[in-house]
Amino acid sequence: MDVANREQAEHWAAVAPAWLEIEDHLERMAGEPGREAMDRLGIGPGQRVLDLGCGAGPTTVELARRVGPDGSVLGVDIATEMLARARQRAAQEGAANVSFVHADVQSYDLGLGAYDRAFSRFGVMFYVDPVAAFSNVRRALGAGGALGFVCWQHVTANEWMLIPGMAVMSVTGRPLAVPEPGQPGPFSLCDIDRVHQVLDLAGFAEVEVIPRDDVVSVPDGEVLDYARGALRMGAARDALKEADEATEARAFESVAAALGEKVHGGQLRLTRGVLVVTARV
């Protein structure tokens, strides 16, 4: 595979094992916004759909259900480990109308006008050259085609990531490694103006960006499990890559304590901010 985005490919290869172990944690945070983005995109029977950055395949299988046996879905991801789980999931769910490809959306030939819809749930923020990636997606969409995705707002709108990260930083004493604005990472498309700029340059029309802010609730009996999951992802995980067991233990205690301060009425309540984006060819 020609990987223009080689650093990201290497990153996701390293992240995948831990990522797959916390699927339930991730689904709790990503599931509802992803379904809203699907609904707004208007996925229907018989459509041909691209699932960009499909990861372990939960969205690919859901898209396959929505398009039905007369439709088809291609899941695209840069991490082979994620795709292995996605193929397993599709087989378990009996999703016969899906296929997967290990590829970089920036450079892989997705075909010309081969798809009706392109979708992503938090999978399009990691491109080194987002204009190239979205231009490639635009080329793959036929007449009347549309793109829809959901991405994160700034970390300050997402306590579910911010609070664990700050708690880990209090233990390590070092700033978290957060990419600069516009650089590949979870918040590269957190600015609405930037989303418009990138999609305009990629040739899309009728770009609509809708901010959504809500609160994720976790029963207080699951707070410790949540804390363990939070340490396996994102900046918190990166900050502890070379930590010894004692530091990891202190980090867990710090995260658990910080989350405990957000428990009210038997529920851990954390803010979640996303952008739901649609555009047309």
Secondary structure, 3 states (H helix, E strand, C coil): CCCCCHHHHHHHHHHHHHHHHCHHHHHHHHHHHHHHHHHHHCCCCCCEEEEECCCCCHHHHHHHHHHCCCCEEEEEECCHHHHHHHHHHHHHHCCCCEEEEECCCCCCCCCCCCEEEEEEECCCCCCCCHHHHHHHHHHHEEEEEEEEEEEECCHHHCHHHHHHHHHHHHHHCCCCCCCCCCCCCCCCCCCHHHHHHHHHHCCCEEEEEEEEEEEEEEEHHHHHHHHHHHCCCHHHHHHCCCCCHHHHHHHHHHHHHHHHCCEECCEEEEEEEEEEEEEEC
